[in-house]
């Protein structure tokens, strides 16, 4: 059986939806029973000694495979399931989404005036076969004033984003330089995503 020319996106992220639409990929949202961070089948706690690369690839694949299991349980049409996970790495530490405004403030102060890595793992799954890819980009923040951090945190924008910022939003004012993929920093590197989908049988007609 070949996949239909429409996929399932196992993500609630509006940025990933926008990026898929940008490259003309037809998709339906595939939501888990609860938010991804709390769904019992997807534990986002890093394993002891786990590096950021292994972490994002493990989570992306787990989300895609769990999404395919839900398709079978819900008797949905068989299609490719796409999932992704994004994290930051600073000084070898994994930086995910802030739990509250205090943590968001702490993360942004840590990023101020220095470079960090943004890692996004992508996974596609179809008929039990999973493929993964990784995108790594480097971002440099200019030194941030306390008042800037306070205003940005107060806006609420950092709260659902890895590293407490979105490059496509207000934090664009903070970024001096990027090396890598803009879409990867947003949460879905389009080059790697397109190649994975084609390898899994998707046709960009």
Secondary structure, 3 states (H helix, E strand, C coil): CCCCCCEEECCCCHHHHHHHHHCCCCEEECCCCCCCCCCCCCCCCCCCCCCHHHHHHHHHHHHHHHHHHHHHHCCCCCCCEEEEEEEEEECCEEECECCCHHHHHHHHHHHCCCEEEEEEEEEEEECCEEEEEEEEEEEEECCCCHHHHHHHHHHCHHHHCECCCCCCCHHHHHEEEEECCHHHHHCCCHHHHHHHHHHCCCCCC
